[in-house]
Structure formats: C-alpha cells, structure tokens
Amino acid sequence: MASSSSSFFFVLFFLLVSAPFLETIALPELPNLTTLSFEEGYTQLFGDSNLMLHRDGMAVHLSLDQRTGAGFASQDLYLHGVFSASIKLPSDYAAGVVVAFYMSNGDVFEKTHDELDFEFLGNIRGREWRVQTNVYGNGSTAVGREERYGLWFDPTEDYHRYSILWSNRRIIFYIDNIPIREVVRSQAMGGDFPSKPMSLYATIWDGSTWATSGGRYKVNYKFAPYVAEFADLVLHGCAVDPSDRRRACQASDAELYDAITMSADQRTTMETFRKKHMTYSYCHDRVRYPAPPPECVLGPEAESFLASGEAKFNSRRRRSKHYGRSSVDAVLVV
C-alpha cells in the first residue's frame, strides 16, 4: 500500500489532470494547478495564421495546409514537472499528418539534447490514429526508445488529455489519466535519462516520408486544412535558466515531483493497457537491436511480439467502439 505522502501527491496529480471518472469526489483546493492561457505561458514557433487562438486564448488550433504547418512552445524551460494538454485530432483522411506534444531542449543543447515525446500519427480513412511515445537523453538519438499504441476511443471525436510526469526519478506518460508507460531512472540507462531543462512544444506538420506505413501513404492536401485542437494547457514545473549550471529545482519542488508514483491499482491498469493496446516496443525489436538496450528487461510478454518489435494479433488490439464507457472500463474491455 502506498505511503500517506505518496497518496497525497497522487491526489495532487489527479486534481491537476481532472480525471473524468473522479468528478463526483470532492478534492481539496490546491494552489497553482490552474490551466494557462496562451499569452501566459506560450509563444508561437511557426505557421503565422495557421495558429489561431480560441476561448480568449485558453484553446489553440494548429493547422496544416499545403503552405505550412504550425507550432508553439512554452516561454520557459523546465527541469521536471507535470505537463498536460487536452487534444482533439483531425478527422477523416489524415495519412502522413503528424501532431506532436513533446518536451525538448534541442535548440539549447544541439549535440546532447533531451526529449520526451507524444507523437500522433495519422492514417488513411477507416484506420485509426496511432500514438507513439519516445525518450531521448544526452543526444542518444541513435537509440530510439519508441513505443506505439492503439487507442480505445476515437481521438477525433472529442478532446482527450495527454500528460507527462518528469521527475528526477521517473517519467510517466498518461492518456486520460491512465498511466501507459513508465521509464525509471537506472544505472542501465546512465546518461540517456533526460536530465537537462526542456521546453514544452506542440506542432502539426507533414510527415509523409515516414508517418503512415513507412511513407506509403502521404498527406493529401485535398482534405486540408488539417486542424489539431489544444486546450486545458498545464505547465506545472520548475522553471529554470538553462545558462545556470546548477540547473536545480528548489528542494520542495523536487520532492513534489519525485513523490508522485503509481498505486497498485494504477500499475495494474497500466499493465492491462500495455497488454491490450501496445502495438510496437523497441525492447522487442530484435531487427534493430539484436541485443536489447540495457534498460530493457524482457519477460514472458516477449512471446507476444514479432522480431520486428510489432505485437502479434494486432487485430485484437483495436479500440473498443463502446464510447459510452469510462476510460478505465474501456481499457479493461475484452
């Protein structure tokens, strides 16, 4: 059973991401967990008029057309924190379209950059969007740590929340408050664990060369503009100056993020999600990595993956059509 301290911070995180299945539970008021308007926390990267603000700056629409995509970034760099957005993806034919919600410091540390990725990969009509997560540390781009998943809902019909917890000890990716991936800092990863301040980014762009079936299907601008909608933007982190070599959070901030862990129930839900919905894992890709990267611990689940890292029986892993279910119920649907 989790300690009282861990339970407190677990509740804090759930308040932050506003879990829909906890709406009937009264939670205590906690400071500094509000969503930010675009002007308060972000700046436009590219795309001029392809970035549009809505709801008095509380929502952002990014568009891709034949002229350009669009993107924005946080005004500050952060060393650890919880970062989140509700996202609605473009519908209809979206092959070749890439929507990304990620953290990076490539503009500051060009040769030793860190990165934490949510990438959404479009598809042809009738096939679902795919979600990919990735982790880079200290410029370790030669070792891709990709995982891909199917979803148990249609991400084009409504907003869904995607969150990243990054602390000194672990990284957890969440979809609708369900943990889907945990990366724990270890000696095996060494310097490949992200450790330098990063900005938060959101972009939409043309990934025709690789995003859908290895580039077989490309963006068809007959269906443009492709619009990705972002709302409920949360930057709850330790803002730092990257030129400061100390690059340290205050002790209270560091303890806050380090204390967020998973309960036994959360871990069970994550394991169920991964068993049912993970369609690719770099740890099981024996073509790319005949010897698995050192942080990969292979168990009996390895039998569920092909040598390419793709999951067997992907047809069983397609999303449930029971959209009326709660997020947890949907993950557990057989």
Summary of the structure (lengths in Angstrom):
residues: 334
radius of gyration: 19.2
end to end distance: 27.6
largest distance: 55.3
contacts: 1036
relative contact order: 0.19
helix: 21%
strand: 34%
